[in-house]
């Protein structure tokens, strides 16, 4: 985004989840090219990259995956749903804080020790891009 002078905060949570769980045949290089293309296609007045700019084939795959996740969500317990929601909130805050755990903890009004504990418990790791 910086290379293209765009002020983007990151990816919409559902798109990020889609990208993390999708199989990338060309491994990390394919993913990097995909991200660069999404940044280029994102209008300058947008702050987040969303699934609406995906090419048609990937948009259909995204929608199919999102629908399947929704169906799975309905059958989950309250504890499972809360853990997923907590994970999304923490991950989104970390992305907004450029993965600065101290800053993210302050924004969430929890201690640094708590955010580290929750990151481990919820398997939240900084992507190596």
N, C-alpha and C positions, 0 to 999 in steps of 0.2 A: 504494500500500500504506500509506503514511504517513497519507493522508486517512482510510483505513478502519481505522487502528490495527492493522495486521497486520505482523508481523515476517517478511517474505519476503526470501529471499536472491536471488531472481530466477526465471528459467525453467529448466525441465529442458532440457538441451542439444538434444534432438531436437525439442521443441516450439519452441524459439527458431529452430532451423534451418528448421522448417516455416513459421514466421511470416515469416522473412526471404525465403524463396523463393516464397511464395504471392503471387498477384496480388490486390491489394486494389482492387476496382472503385471504391470511394469514397475512394481514396488514403489519406493519413495520418489523416484524420478517422475513417475506418472502422477503421483499425488501432488508433487511440487508444481508441475505444469498445469494441473487442474486448478490449483489454488491461484496461480498467476492469472489464468484465464478468467476465473471468477472475479478477481479483483479488477481486471480490465473491463469486464462486462458490467460491473456494479456502477450505477449512476453516481456522479460526484456528490449529489445531495443526500445520499444514503449513508447511514453510520454503521450499518451491519450488512453483512453479506447474507442473502436469503436464498431459499430454494427456487424462488420465482425466476431467477435468471439462469437456471440450469438448462442445458440443451434438452430437447424433447425426450430423447431416450433415457437420460439420467433423471429427468423430472418424473417420468413414469415409474422408474425404479424407486425413486425417493418416495413417491406417493404410495406405491405398493408396500414398501417397507414401513412407512408411517402408519398405514392402515393395520398392518399386522401387529405393530407395536401397541397400537391402541387396543386391539382385541386382546392381547396378552395382558395389558394393564388392567382391564376389567376383572380378570380372574386373580389378581394379586391381593395379598392381605394389606391391611392398613400399614403395618410395620414396613413391608416391602415398598409400598408406595411412598411412605415418608422418607425412607432411606434414599430412594431414587430422587425425590424432590430435593432433599438436603444435598445430595451429590451434585445435582444440576446447579443449585444456588452457589455452592462453594466453587465449582468449576467455572461458572460464568463470572463470579467475582474475581477469581484468580486471573482469568483471561483479561478482564478489564483492568486489572492491576499489573499486567505484564508479568504474571506469575510471582509477584513480590508478596511473599507470605505474610510479612509484617503488616503491609498496607492492607491486604485483603482481610486479615484478622481484625484490624481496626475498623474497617468498613462494616464488617459483620458483627462488630461489638463482642468479639470473643478473644481469648488469649492466643498468642502464637502457639503455645503448647497444644491448645485445643484444636487449632486448625491443622497442625501437623498430625495429631492423633486421628482426626476425622479423615484427613487425606489418606492415611495408611489404611484405616478401617474400610473406607469406601473405594479403595484402589484408584485414587486420583493422582496421576503423575503428569508432569510437564512434558508435552510432546517434544521430541527431538527433531524439530524441523530446521 
